[in-house]
Amino acid sequence: MLTNRIGLNEWKRHAHSHPWIGQIGGEKRTIQHPVCPRCEKIALRDKGWAANRMARCPACGWSGRAQMLLNEYVQEKMWR
């Protein structure tokens, strides 16, 4: 069991901290966006999203196949 895990609200602030994500809107507008597996911030859908769930993170530059959406990430308690 992890004892140094941050709280959900603290993680949500981290996930939404990039300026581009702030322009999208609050949590309700980003609930269906992918989560970056590298930095745990909200990623943006990229070319190929419909066919392969391709995404790109504006914060760290990661790009690839999205593993989880924000709502799935929260339900599974995957944040670190």
C-alpha positions as a Markdown table, in Angstrom:
| # | Residue | x | y | z |
|---|---|---|---|---|
| 1 | Met | 0.0 | 0.0 | 0.0 |
| 2 | Leu | 1.4 | 3.4 | -1.0 |
| 3 | Thr | 1.5 | 5.8 | 1.9 |
| 4 | Asn | 2.9 | 8.9 | 0.1 |
| 5 | Arg | 0.1 | 9.0 | -2.4 |
| 6 | Ile | -1.4 | 12.5 | -3.1 |
| 7 | Gly | -5.0 | 13.2 | -2.7 |
| 8 | Leu | -7.5 | 13.2 | -5.6 |
| 9 | Asn | -8.1 | 16.9 | -5.5 |
| 10 | Glu | -4.4 | 17.6 | -5.5 |
| 11 | Trp | -3.9 | 15.3 | -8.5 |
| 12 | Lys | -6.8 | 16.9 | -10.4 |
| 13 | Arg | -5.1 | 20.4 | -9.9 |
| 14 | His | -1.9 | 18.9 | -11.3 |
| 15 | Ala | -3.7 | 17.2 | -14.2 |
| 16 | His | -5.4 | 20.5 | -15.2 |
| 17 | Ser | -2.3 | 22.7 | -14.6 |
| 18 | His | -1.2 | 23.2 | -18.3 |
| 19 | Pro | -2.4 | 26.5 | -19.8 |
| 20 | Trp | -3.9 | 24.8 | -22.9 |
| 21 | Ile | -6.0 | 22.6 | -20.7 |
| 22 | Gly | -7.2 | 25.6 | -18.7 |
| 23 | Gln | -8.7 | 27.0 | -22.0 |
| 24 | Ile | -10.7 | 23.8 | -22.6 |
| 25 | Gly | -12.6 | 24.2 | -19.4 |
| 26 | Gly | -13.0 | 22.6 | -16.1 |
| 27 | Glu | -13.1 | 18.9 | -15.1 |
| 28 | Lys | -16.5 | 18.3 | -16.6 |
| 29 | Arg | -15.2 | 19.3 | -20.1 |
| 30 | Thr | -12.1 | 17.2 | -19.8 |
| 31 | Ile | -13.6 | 14.0 | -18.3 |
| 32 | Gln | -13.4 | 12.2 | -21.7 |
| 33 | His | -9.8 | 13.4 | -22.4 |
| 34 | Pro | -6.9 | 10.9 | -22.2 |
| 35 | Val | -4.3 | 11.1 | -19.4 |
| 36 | Cys | -0.6 | 11.2 | -20.2 |
| 37 | Pro | 1.1 | 8.1 | -18.8 |
| 38 | Arg | 4.4 | 9.9 | -18.4 |
| 39 | Cys | 3.5 | 13.1 | -16.4 |
| 40 | Glu | -0.2 | 12.3 | -15.5 |
| 41 | Lys | -1.6 | 15.5 | -17.0 |
| 42 | Ile | -4.5 | 15.8 | -19.4 |
| 43 | Ala | -3.4 | 14.9 | -22.9 |
| 44 | Leu | -5.1 | 16.1 | -26.1 |
| 45 | Arg | -6.6 | 13.9 | -28.8 |
| 46 | Asp | -4.3 | 13.8 | -31.8 |
| 47 | Lys | -4.7 | 12.7 | -35.5 |
| 48 | Gly | -5.8 | 9.1 | -35.4 |
| 49 | Trp | -7.9 | 9.4 | -32.3 |
| 50 | Ala | -11.0 | 7.8 | -33.8 |
| 51 | Ala | -9.2 | 4.7 | -35.1 |
| 52 | Asn | -6.3 | 4.2 | -32.6 |
| 53 | Arg | -6.9 | 6.5 | -29.6 |
| 54 | Met | -3.8 | 8.5 | -30.5 |
| 55 | Ala | -3.0 | 11.4 | -28.1 |
| 56 | Arg | -0.3 | 14.0 | -27.4 |
| 57 | Cys | 0.6 | 15.7 | -24.1 |
| 58 | Pro | 1.1 | 19.4 | -24.4 |
| 59 | Ala | 3.1 | 19.5 | -21.1 |
| 60 | Cys | 5.8 | 16.9 | -21.6 |
| 61 | Gly | 5.6 | 16.1 | -25.3 |
| 62 | Trp | 4.6 | 12.5 | -25.0 |
| 63 | Ser | 2.6 | 11.1 | -28.0 |
| 64 | Gly | 1.2 | 7.6 | -28.5 |
| 65 | Arg | -1.8 | 5.4 | -27.9 |
| 66 | Ala | -3.9 | 6.6 | -24.9 |
| 67 | Gln | -4.3 | 4.0 | -22.2 |
| 68 | Met | -7.0 | 5.6 | -20.2 |
| 69 | Leu | -9.4 | 8.5 | -20.2 |
| 70 | Leu | -9.6 | 10.9 | -17.2 |
| 71 | Asn | -12.9 | 9.3 | -15.9 |
| 72 | Glu | -11.4 | 5.8 | -16.0 |
| 73 | Tyr | -8.2 | 7.0 | -14.4 |
| 74 | Val | -10.2 | 8.4 | -11.4 |
| 75 | Gln | -12.4 | 5.4 | -11.1 |
| 76 | Glu | -9.5 | 3.0 | -11.0 |
| 77 | Lys | -7.5 | 5.3 | -8.6 |
| 78 | Met | -4.5 | 5.2 | -10.8 |
| 79 | Trp | -2.9 | 8.6 | -9.9 |
| 80 | Arg | 0.4 | 8.6 | -8.0 |
